[in-house]
Amino acid sequence: MSSNGEEAKKGKAAEREEQTLAFWDENRIFEKTLAKEAPKGDFVFYDGPPFATGLPHYGHLLQSAIKDAVPRYKTMCGYRVARQWGWDCHGLPIENIVEKELGTKSKKDILAMGVKAFNDLCRERIFTFIHEWERIIPRFGRWADMEHPYRTMDFSYMQSEWWAFKTLHEKGFVYEDYRSMHICPRCETTLSQGEVAEGYKDVKDLSATVKFKIRNPEQHGLPPNSYFLAWTTTPWTLPGNVALAVGADIKYATFQTSHSPESSIREPGSGSGEVLGGATYIAEQEKLAALFLNTRPHKPSKEMAGRELVGIEYEPLFDHYYNDEKLKNRENGWKVYAADFVTTDTGTGIVHIAPAFGADDMMLGKKENLPFVQHVKMDGTFVDEVFPEPVDLKPRAKNKPEEIREADLTIVRALGDKVFASEKYEHPYPHCWRCDTALLNYATSSWFVAVEKMKPTLLETAKSINWSPAHIKEGRFGQWLEGARDWSISRQRFWANTIPVWRCEKCKKDQVFGSTAELGAASGTKVGDLHKEFVDEITVPCECGGSAYRIPDVLDTWFDSGSVPFATKGYGAAQAAAGERLVPADFIGEAQDQCRAWFYYQHVLAGGLFENQAFKNCIVTGIVLAEDGKKMSKKLKNYPDPQMMIDVYGADAMRLYMLSSPVVRAESLSFSEKEVADLSRKIFGRLGNVYEFYALYQGTAHEPSATSTNVLDRWILARLAQVHAEVTNGLDRYALEEATRPFDRFVDDLSTWYLRRSRARVKGDDTADRIAALATMAYVLCETAKILAPFAPFFADWLWQEMRHDDDTESVHLARWSDAWELTREQHQLVADMTEARNVVSLALEQRSAAKIPVRQPLGGMTLTSGNPTLPPDLMQIIADEVNVKEIMRIAGEGTGWGVVLDTNMTPELREEGLARELVRVIQQARKDAGLAPGQKVSVEVSSSEPLLLEAAEKWRTGIMSTTSLSELRLVAGEQQLRVVLG
């Protein structure tokens, strides 16, 4: 279907591709590429697994084009390239689909229905669109073993991850800790650093500048009613406040007003306004001056360093926890402390501290033994004791990203005149990358991979990775790796691999298992599935006499994806004991967002487990956008349907279009149907025309040959060598845009210059030159099929099938990539000279056009003026033939440019020859319209009312009959200017 819902008419290219696809399937060509001799050994390729819960889109097709082109090339170069397909099976994307179907509101609903029932539904939904994937991926020309894929939910794959977890634990690279992290309150799970980084959005929050009343201000030389002013963009955290932080060396000041202010909630951009009151306020001196810029009267301010404020106590905003005698470290709470993370970039220079809801806050809390108040549950709801009745608090700490969160507004209103001022504040805020819920910074327990501990190894092994484009190495990937923190790998969810840790309920000792054999030996239970609903039922005896139960968390699904290099092979303790090492992929590729995800997690696990890199070469792409530069949207219908594009233009045109665009060097591509159509016409249309001309005149098949001495043949062979070298060099460096860029110009050279200048040779009587032209053409077409094969596999194999001889390989994809050959000095000179000759022709034709003299009309001569060396005689003859002049006079001049002067003097003889040529054109068109084969004899009657035309036809009768294959030419006077009748 097209993007507007209309059925697209299948194009000729698509029909040809489908025939080629059937040929591949029937003759098992892909399987033969894997079975054929591979003198260079294995080329290792790992495929990043997609979910089958959605339909393939342009991003998938882009990656498929890349992941197909490189393996095809390497196969032709003599490598064996296994291309196992993979499926990503676990995680929140599938859980969210099932939850949407069930209508669940929270994790409690899942627990109520039972983990097994929920996970069973997840299993059923994994391959919702598998048949669409299995149809479109082969149709796009990608070869992959989809019959034997790896699946991250399979037992052997999951068990490899258990081995990895245990090995990292034994090396000291896995640990459990309680720290402030980002959580999704809807999914009720933690997220990793990379996941958080992918989900930032600009949202509006309610910022508040809050008054914290100082206890016993006189003891500190302050007047009564003195307040600290602290600014926050998360008012929902204020019930958890237990301290204020200042910068020890920051300059603070006081400001005293005459009477008490009233709290105000202002619209964004309204500023602080005029605030009066009989109170003293403390904040960083410049921020304080800005707050009270328009306020009068006032008393002179007192200046002090932040360290002078340390230890001052203040009254809590909410006294429930302050009065809770069971709260640990209560005596250290609600005081001012110095902290180096306090800045004066925003806010008041005084930071509100809630250790349960921020990394810096928690760090200070541990350092100063502050009380720990967690008034929000993991589902984003507040505990009951936060507010006395009748305050009606919304259940979510943040619910609608586009609006001010209800909880913030409720808290600001509940605080009343404790709020100095509040206003809307727009800033980037992280959201769950799967369900789009606003995240919370939340202190909780999690298991971590100690990335910072292994970072020296990771940085060292990253040095040898080749990135395309090269700037990714030190840029997007390198900077992320440099700043990487420990990786949170535990999730509080259901459909995922399980963390293989059993904890004794009595002595709290942990037992970590690296395989089901180890777990079975310890528990006496046979284990056949590692999912939560099965292993959570298993208990393990502890040496203390207690029983150990599995911790409830599951593994981050990026642990699944990062395990691809070893888990696809079922790597475990046996392989490790045998000394088997990780084999880094020779090549992988994905979009640029995977620098923080799949690329990164593979690199971390390979470094931690094997002290090695996970891959050697990586192509990083940009994003495919709609033609207007916006994100592709099904709702807006701002892009053509991929299947329609394939049906109309063919997969090859789409592949080559994307592979030759900046998107393969990590830039965005605004997808244009017109550009795909133009490429299809310029590349495949023109090449098809060259082949059709060759097939029309070849007679008996000609052996491809590159030995012709004709200047045109030598030139196109030199151009072919240039293109072959450029394509090979680009592919070897994984620079696909550079590898595909030469095709456009080369095909133009072949079709609009070489073929056109060779038509007369092929149709002429010189048998030796005719055979040389056809043999050269055959050689060029065969080699072109080979260098096109990685990028346009359908067209390349169709052309190969049409051209191949009995001793040629069955498919171009089974052929050997030709060795590159260096151009001789003479070949380089010939290419340069031909370029000069074509420039001269262009200048001369411009003069013809300006003089309104058609090219078929011969001219007596032209004069060339240039300081360049004289072009060879055979190229001068080509210029004369192309411009249609009888002779060329060469005059030495200055400079490097060419001066061209046409002799436009028209003699009767020249006019007669021009008329004869026009008659040849009309007869040839009549033959074509009648469907006559080349060389097929036919009689023609030419009638004309122009005596001069009949005279010219009679004078040039022999040449006209020979050129147009006539058995008889009858010339008669008629009433029309020109009339041609065959037969």
ABEGO torsion letter per residue (X at the ends): XBAAGBBBBBBAAAAAAAAAAAAAAAAGAAAAAAABBBAAEBBBBBBBBBBAABBBBAAAAAAAAAAAAAAAAAAAAGBBBBBBBBBBABEAAAAAAAAAAAGBABAAAAAAAEAAAAAAAAAAAAAAAAAAAAAAAAAAGBBBBAABBBBAABAAAAAAAAAAAAAAAAAGABBBBBBBBBBBAAAGBBBBAAAAAAABBBBBBBBBBBBBBBBGAAAAGBBBGBBBBBBBABAAAAAABABBBBBAABBBBBBBBABBBBBBBBBBGAEAEBBBEBBBBBBBAAAAAAAAAABOBBBBBBBBBAAAABGBBBBBABAAAAABAABBGAAABGBBBBBAABBAABEAGBBBBBAAAEAAAAAAAAAAGBBBBBABBAAGBBBAAABBOABBBBABABABAABBBAAAAAAAAAAEAABABBBBBBBBBBBBAAAGBBBBBBBBBBBBBBAAAAAAAAAAAAAABBBOBAAAAABAAAAAAAABBBBBABBBBABBBBBBBBBBAAAGBBBBBABAAAAAAAAGBBBABABAAAAAABBBBBAAGBBBBBBABBBBAAAAAAAAAAAAAGBBAAAAAAGBBBBBBABBBBBAAAAABAAAAAAAAAAAAAGBBABABBBBBBBBBBAAGBBBBAAAGABBBAAAAAAAAEAAAAAAAAAABAAAAGBBBBBBAAAAAAAAAAAAAAAAAAAAAAAAAAEBBBBBBAABABAAAAAAAAAAAAAAAAAAAAAAAGBAAAAAAAAAAAAAAAAAAAAAAAAAAAABABAAAAAAAAAAAAAAAAAAAAAAAAABAAAAAAAAAAABBAABBABAAABBBBBBBBBBAAAAAAAAAAAAAAAAAAAAAAAAAAAGBBAABBBABBBBBBABBBBBAAAAAAAAAAAGBABBBBBBBBEABBBBBBBABBBAAAAAAAAAAAAAAAAAAAAAAAGBBBGBBBBBBBBBABAAAAAAAAAAAAAAAAAAGBABBBBBBBABABBBBBX
